[in-house]
Amino acid sequence: MAINAKMVKELRETTGAGMMDCKKALTEADGDMEQAVDLLREKGMAKAAKKADRVAAEGLAQIKVDGNEAVIVEVNAETDFVAKNDQFTQLIDQIADVILNHKPATVEDALALEVPNVGKPVSEHINEVISKIGEKISLRRFEVVEKTDNESFGAYTHMGGRIAVLSHIDGNDEEAAKDIAMHAAAVNPRYTSREDVPEEEVAHERDVLKQQASNEGKPEHIVEKMVQGRLNKFYQEICLLEQDFVKDPDQKVKKYLESKGATLKSFVRYEVGEGLEKREDNFAEEVEQQMKK
């Protein structure tokens, strides 16, 4: 039976196996889709598809710097145990290299890029590692940052890659840039400066603070002053430049940078699994299910 692209695509989507592996399986099965799935399963190539509905909220965040270019990447797995696996750490290293070399615009674009010395797209290479490790693995996000010769990157990873921060400052001072990255890792600011906070978020916070002050029975002219004071505190909590510098709480981050003759251009902070639903394992239920088999 003639094997067409539609059949290969269907089998690939069903099993998660590589395109050429799907074509070979369909050829061997003479176009029988179910038999082709079985063939791939027997060879361990369809294992990735079984993992598709699992939650991958662990993993690693990594930073790679090459001259005036840098990339920060997060790759997820199901357990922190796998995040320490050599195959997994090699995988994220390969993905970071591919992204840094090609600078794709989206995760989908990155997954389609070929991995050097492997000869397969990132998506297929991930599926191969899934088949070997036995856990769902996914490229979640990345960001590529570029600088000039008069600027510096600060790269810092914490807790073995649980948290990663890439800072970018205007000024030739890598130590200062790393200090900023360490500060962001510890304090977790949401924005660089108050100018970056969305207007709707500020308006919402102002309304809440105004209602709080009104509930305290303060006169209107006092309420406005209280709201402004509390709004300034709100900015200090979420904006990196307005926070107390973690290594010297007596000065703000902005003042620290000024003392170094530098300014902050940007920072990217990844904490593995943030915003994702965590998988909760119940050991007793797992044992019970195994005994029933």
N, C-alpha and C positions, 0 to 999 in steps of 0.2 A: 504493500500500500504506500502511495506517495505521502511523504510527510511535509506538511506546509507550515508556514510561519505562525498561523493562528493556533495550530495544535501545540507547537512548541511553547508559545506564549501562555496558553492555558495550563500546560503541565508545569511550567516555571512558576506561575502564580499559585498553583495548588501546592507545590512541594517546596518552593524556595530554592530549588537546585539551580545550578548554572545552565546557561542556554545550551552549550554544547553537550552537556551531560543529559539534558532533557531530549535533545535531538537523537542522541545515541540510544537512549532508553526506548523512545518511540519507534525507532527503526528496528531495534531488537524485538519489540513487542508487536511489530507489524501494524502500528497505529492504534493498538488497543490501549486506551488511556488508563484504565484500571491496572492492567498488567504493567504498564510503564511506571505507574506510581509504586507498585510493589517492587519492581526492579530497583528503583531508586532507594526505596526504604531498605531493601536488602543490602545495598551498598553503603548505607548510612548517609546518603545524600539528601534524603527527604526529612532528616531529623529537624532541620531548621523550621520547617513549616509547623511542626507540632508545638514549637515554642512561641508561635506568633501571638497567642492570647495571654501570655504571661506578662507580669509587670516587671520591667527593668528599671529600677530606681537606684541601684547602686552603681559602682563603676569608678572611673577616674577622670580628672580634668588635668590636662597637660598643656604646657607652653613650650613653643619652639621659636628661637630667635635666630635669624640668619641675616647678619648685617643690618640693613635698614628696613627689614621686614620681620614681622613676628605673627604667630598665630596662637590662639588659645582654643582648645578643643575639649568637648565633653563627650565621652563614649560610655554608654550605660550597660550594665549587666544586672542579673537578678540578685546576686549576693556579693558581699564585700570580700568573701573568700576568693571568688573568681577574679576580682579586681587585682589580686596579688599574683595571679597566674602569669608565668612568663609569656605564654602565647597571647594573653590579653594585653599585656604591656607592650609587646612587640607590635600588636595590631594597632593600638592607638598611636604608636610612634610612626608606623607606616602611613596611617591616615593623615597625621599632622604633616608629614613630608609632602604627601600628594597635594594637600590643600595649599600649603605654602608655595609649592611650585606652580600650581595652576590658578589659584585664587578664584575658585568657583563662587557664584553668587548665592546659591542656595544649597541646602543639604541634598536635595534631589540631584543637583548638578554634581556635587561632590561624589555621590554614590555611583555615578556613571563614569567617573574617571578611572583610568587603568592604573593598577598598582605596579610599579617597576619591579622587575625580577619575579613577578608572580604571573603577569600576563593576563590578568582578569580584572574586571571592574571592582571597585571597592565593595559594592553590594554583594557580589559573588564571593569575594574573599571573606567578608564578614560571615556569610553563610557557611563557608568551609570551617571557619573557626568555631562557629556555633555547633557544627556537627562533631567536632573534636572535644569541645569543652562541655557541651550538654546544657547550655543555658542560652536564653535569649540575649542577644547583644544588639545594640543600636547606636548609630551616630546621632546624637541629639542636636548638637549645635556647635557653631564655631564662629570665630571672628578673626579676620586678617587686618593687621594694623601696619601702616607704613610711616616711616619718619625720615627726616633729613639728617645730614651729617652734624647739624648743630642741635640735635635733639637726642633724647635718651629713652630707652625702654627700662622698665623695672619689672622683673619677672619673679613671682613668689608663689610657691605651692606650700600648703599646710596640711598636716595630717596625712602625709603620704599621697597627696593628690586629691584629697577630699574637697579642698578649697584651692582655687587658683586665681591669681589676680595678675593682670597685665596692665601696667601703667605707662603712660606716654607723656613726657614732659618736654617743654621747650627749654633747653639748656644742656650742656655737656656735663652731666652729673649722674652717673648710674647709681651711685649710692643713695642719692636723694630720691631718685625714681623708685628704687627698691624699698626705701622707707615708706613711700606713699603706698606701694603695693601691700606691704606688711600691715600698714594702718587699715587699708580697706578690707583686708582679710579678717582682721580682728574686730572691726567696728561695723562692717557691713553697711556703708552708706548707699542710698538709693540713687542719688544724683550728685553731679559735680558741684554745682552752685545753685543758688535760689532761682536764677534765671532759667534753669533747666526744668524746674518743677512745673508741670502742666497747670494752666490757669484754673481748670475745673477742680483740680485737687486742692489748690490754695483756697478757692472760693468755698469749697465744702468744709475745709478746716476752719476757715474764718466764721462760717455760720455756726459750727459746733461750739467754737470758743465764745462767740457772742452769746449764744444761748446759755452756756455755762456761767458767764459773768452776770447775765441778767437774772439767772436763778439765784444768784448770791445777793440779789437785792441792791446792786450798785446803781448809782445815778448814770444816765446815758453818757455824759461826758467822761465819766470814769470808766465806763464799760469799754469805750473805744481805746483808751490807753491800755487797759488790761489786755484787750484782744491783740493789740499790736505787740505788746511785750511777750505774750504767750506764742504769738505767731513767729516771733524771732527765735524763740526756744525750739519751736517746731522745725524751723529751717536748720538750726544747729544739730538737731538729731538726725536729719536725713541727708544733709548736703555735706559732702566730704570737706570742701574748703572751709566750712564754718565750724567743723568739729574740733574738739580739743585734741591736739596731736597725741597719739597714744604713747609715744616715747618721751613726750614732754607736755603733760596736760596743762602747763601754765601758758602755753601759746596755741593759737589756732593753726591748723594745717596751712592755711594761706600765708600766715606770717612765717612759718617754717620755710616754705618754698621761697618767699621773698628774701629771706636771709641767705638762701643759696643762689640767688639771682636767677630763679627758675619760675616757670608757671606751668600749671597742669593743663594739658590739652585733652586728655581723656583717660578713662580707666574702664576695664572690663573685669567683672568679678563673677566667677562661676562657683557655685556650691553644688556638688553632685546630688542629683535627685531633687533639688528644690522645686516645689510646685508639682511634683509627681506623686501619685498614690503609692505608698509603700506596701509591699507584700507582707502580710502577717501570717507567719507559719504557726500552726498548732501541732506540736509534736505528737500529742496523744491521738488526735484525729488521724494524722498521717500513719501512725502505727496501726490503728484500727482498720484503716483502708487497706493497708498492705496485708493484714491477716485475713481479710475477706477474699483476697485474690487466690 
